[in-house]
Amino acid sequence: MAQFSSDKEAADVLYRSYQELTSEISKVIVGQEDVIRLVLTAVFCQGHCLLVGVPGLAKTLLIHTIASSLDMSFNRVQFTPDLMPSDIVGAETLDKDRNFKFVTGPVFANIVLADEINRTPPKTQAALLEAMQEHAVTVAGKRYDLPKPFFVLATQNPIEQEGTYPLPEAQLDRFMFNIMLGYPSYESELQIVKNTTGAVKSSLNKVLHADDILAFQQLVRRVPVVDNVVEYAVKLVHKTRPNSPMASKQANQFLEWGAGPRASQNLIVAAKCNALINGKYTPDIEDVQAVALPILRHRIVRNFKAEAEGITVEQLIQDLL
């Protein structure tokens, strides 16, 4: 594992590594700076990401590119309606000596791309639950640890909902971020077309190794946070819970369910990392606000009144902030 003489030195290395990573990724991905920031934040925080966007916005390419700039193993699983849990985690098979042998599935990699995760039935979606939470899988009563570090980066298409299986709240809650990808700007799309319709292909350098990522993950946990920042994050989450003592007026009016304690934990951990990648040594309230939307977006549920009046989750979160 990477060794540093002090946390301050490690924080400076993380800041420089982040700048280098974004520079490499920008060779292939044009624009989408916020999306890249959030995915890399999840990597440094040992979290998982769900990327939601219409087809053709380079969700899969973005994850491929990030994986290419990190010196770690990478597997892609294309989720389809006929996919079985054993196709993801692996299965026991008979070898030539008629002994059972466990053959690992594609989940045994540092970075797993779960492409179009909502196209597979709940039985197969649930196969990822243990892997995402425990960083291990259990097959035939035996536990197998996954390689470290381990991330699930999943994509989902918000349109064409026929033949899909929406992720249950229990699984959505395991994703640190729910990241919405929008259409690129006119200038960005011009650059995308120029970059992708020629004969030259960009080659990416490996910026960080698995040991570096593990060291940075431990560093993020050690970052000090003042009490008022922790209190702000927890109050923000409590405001989303309708009919609770701290519930906001909007929550009581427009929300069915609020966010759970995992949201508070993720707000603080992500705020720590957001401070580090911006060259700071401790987070402030602005760092919590910078990560609040993708953390809360999939953890609060609107009621019928909000849907009838066309009030979005994003509007409600902005009001809370």
Buried (B, 14 or more C-beta within 10 A) or exposed (E): EBEBEEBEEBBBBBBEBBEBBBEBBBBBBBBBEBBBBBBBBBBBBBBBBBBBBEEEBBBBEBBBBBBBBBBBBBBBBEBEEEBEBBBBBBBEEEEEEEEEEBEBBBBBBBBBBBBBBBBBBEEBBEBBEBBBEEBEBEBEEEEBEBBBBBBBBBBBBEEEEEEBBEBEEEBBBBBBBBBBBEEBEEEBEEEBEEBEEEEEEEEBEEBBBBBBBBBBBBBBEEBEBEEEBBEBBBEBBBBBBBEEEBBBEBBEBBBBBBBBEBBBBBBBBBBBBBBBBBEBBBBBBEBBBBBBBBBBBBBBBBBEEBEEEEBEBEEBBEBBE
